[in-house]
C-alpha cells in the first residue's frame, strides 16, 4: 500500500497567529517503502475545512504545492497563506482548520488524507494587563 505522510494522524501545527503562513511538509512512500513522487497533486486538490464544517474553502488562492521540494523525491511542501482573504471571512480568529488532500496518486494508488490541522488564535494566550498594581485578565 502506498503511504502519504508519516502515518494516519494529521500534523498538528499548533496555534497560529492571524495572517500567518502555515507550512505543511509531508513525505510519500511506495509499496516497497521507498520515497516516491506524488502525481497529479495541484493546489485545487487541497481542501481546508473550518472547525467541523462540511463546506471547505473552495478556492486555491493562497495555497501553494511544491512536489519533490528542493528536488528531493518524496519530500513535498504545502503552504497556506491565511492572510489571503479571497474567500471573505473564511480565515477568522478563534477557529480550528483542517487541511486534506483529495484524489492524488502515490505509487499508482489514489490517496485521500487529512494532512494537517491548526487553530488561528483559538488557544491564544493574551497578555495580562496590570492596572494599579493588580493583574487583570
C-alpha positions as CSV (number, residue, x, y, z in Angstrom):
1,X,0.0,0.0,0.0
2,X,1.3,3.5,-0.9
3,X,1.7,5.9,2.0
4,X,1.4,9.6,2.3
5,X,3.0,11.4,5.3
6,X,4.2,9.7,8.4
7,X,1.0,7.9,9.3
8,X,-2.7,8.4,9.6
9,X,-2.8,11.3,12.1
10,X,-2.7,14.8,10.7
11,X,0.3,17.1,11.6
12,X,-0.7,19.5,14.3
13,X,0.8,22.9,13.5
14,X,-0.5,24.3,16.8
15,X,-2.0,27.7,17.3
16,X,-1.0,30.2,14.6
17,X,-1.4,33.9,14.7
18,X,-3.8,35.7,12.4
19,X,-2.5,36.1,8.8
20,X,0.4,33.6,9.3
21,X,1.6,31.2,6.7
22,X,1.2,27.5,7.5
23,X,4.0,25.3,6.3
24,X,3.0,21.7,5.8
25,X,5.8,19.3,4.9
26,X,4.9,15.7,4.0
27,X,6.5,12.6,2.5
28,X,5.3,9.9,0.1
29,X,6.4,6.3,0.1
30,X,5.8,3.5,-2.4
31,X,4.6,-0.1,-1.7
32,X,8.3,-1.1,-1.1
33,X,8.8,1.7,1.4
34,X,10.9,3.8,-0.9
35,X,10.4,7.5,-1.4
36,X,8.3,8.2,-4.5
37,X,6.9,11.3,-6.0
38,X,3.2,12.2,-5.8
39,X,1.5,12.6,-9.1
40,X,-1.4,14.8,-10.2
41,X,-1.3,16.9,-6.9
42,X,-2.3,20.5,-7.5
43,X,-3.4,23.3,-5.2
44,X,-7.0,22.6,-6.3
45,X,-6.7,19.1,-4.6
46,X,-6.1,20.8,-1.2
47,X,-9.3,21.3,0.8
48,X,-9.4,23.3,4.0
49,X,-12.3,22.9,6.5
50,X,-13.1,25.4,9.3
51,X,-14.0,23.7,12.6
52,X,-16.1,20.6,11.9
53,X,-17.9,22.2,8.9
54,X,-18.5,20.1,5.8
55,X,-18.1,23.0,3.5
56,X,-14.5,23.5,2.6
57,X,-12.7,26.7,1.4
58,X,-13.5,26.3,-2.3
59,X,-10.6,28.4,-3.7
60,X,-6.9,27.6,-4.3
61,X,-5.8,31.2,-3.8
62,X,-3.1,31.4,-1.2
63,X,-2.3,27.7,-1.4
64,X,1.0,26.6,-2.9
65,X,2.1,23.0,-3.6
66,X,5.7,22.1,-4.0
67,X,6.2,18.5,-5.3
68,X,9.6,17.0,-4.7
69,X,10.5,20.0,-2.6
70,X,14.1,21.2,-3.1
71,X,14.5,18.5,-5.8
72,X,14.2,15.6,-3.3
73,X,11.9,12.7,-4.5
74,X,9.2,12.0,-2.0
75,X,9.6,15.2,0.1
76,X,6.8,17.8,-0.5
77,X,5.5,21.1,0.9
78,X,2.2,22.8,1.0
79,X,2.0,26.4,2.1
80,X,-1.2,28.1,3.1
81,X,-1.4,31.9,3.4
82,X,-4.1,32.6,6.0
83,X,-3.8,36.3,5.1
84,X,-5.3,35.6,1.7
85,X,-8.9,36.8,2.0
86,X,-10.1,35.7,-1.5
87,X,-12.9,33.8,0.3
88,X,-14.1,36.6,2.5
89,X,-14.4,35.8,6.2
90,X,-13.0,32.2,5.9
91,X,-9.9,32.9,8.0
92,X,-11.0,34.2,11.3
93,X,-9.6,34.3,14.8
94,X,-10.9,31.7,17.3
95,X,-11.4,28.7,14.9
96,X,-9.7,25.4,14.0
97,X,-8.7,24.4,10.5
98,X,-8.2,21.0,8.9
99,X,-6.3,20.5,5.6
100,X,-6.9,17.5,3.5
101,X,-5.6,16.3,0.1
102,X,-8.2,14.6,-2.1
103,X,-7.7,12.3,-5.1
104,X,-4.0,12.4,-5.6
105,X,-1.9,9.4,-6.7
106,X,1.1,7.8,-4.9
107,X,2.7,4.7,-6.5
108,X,-0.5,4.0,-8.5
109,X,-2.8,4.3,-5.5
110,X,-5.4,7.0,-5.1
111,X,-4.9,8.8,-1.7
112,X,-7.4,11.0,0.3
113,X,-6.0,12.1,3.6
114,X,-6.3,14.7,6.3
115,X,-2.8,16.1,6.3
116,X,-2.7,18.9,8.8
117,X,-4.6,20.9,11.4
118,X,-4.1,24.2,13.2
119,X,-6.0,26.9,15.0
120,X,-6.0,30.6,14.5
121,X,-5.6,32.3,17.8
122,X,-8.1,29.8,19.3
123,X,-5.8,28.9,22.2
124,X,-4.0,32.2,22.1
125,X,-2.6,33.5,25.4
126,X,-3.4,37.1,25.9
127,X,-1.0,39.2,28.0
128,X,-2.4,40.3,31.3
129,X,-2.9,44.0,32.0
130,X,-1.6,45.5,35.1
131,X,-3.9,48.2,36.5
132,X,-3.0,49.9,39.7
133,X,-0.5,47.1,40.5
134,X,-3.2,44.4,40.2
135,X,-3.2,41.9,37.3
136,X,-6.4,41.8,35.4
137,X,-7.4,39.3,32.7
